[in-house]
Amino acid sequence: MPAALRFTGEDKDLTLDELEEFVKAARAADVPGDNPLRAVLSTSQKIKEIEVAVDVDRS
């Protein structure tokens, strides 16, 4: 199993549907709901990439 789940937008920026798929995948992998997310934003502040550690990560 990967140490993290990472999703990127197909057309550069993440859509709401893609974000929903990310959340579903994280829930299916039993990622704790209070685990922090990391995101890469575009210059226009749109989400380009989002990542969460599969295990508990408090850093």
PyMOL commands that set and color helices and strands:
alter all, ss='L'
color gray80, all
select helices_A, chain A and resi 16-28
alter helices_A, ss='H'
color red, helices_A
select strands_A, chain A and resi 4-8+37-41+47-53
alter strands_A, ss='S'
color yellow, strands_A
deselect
rebuild
show_as cartoon
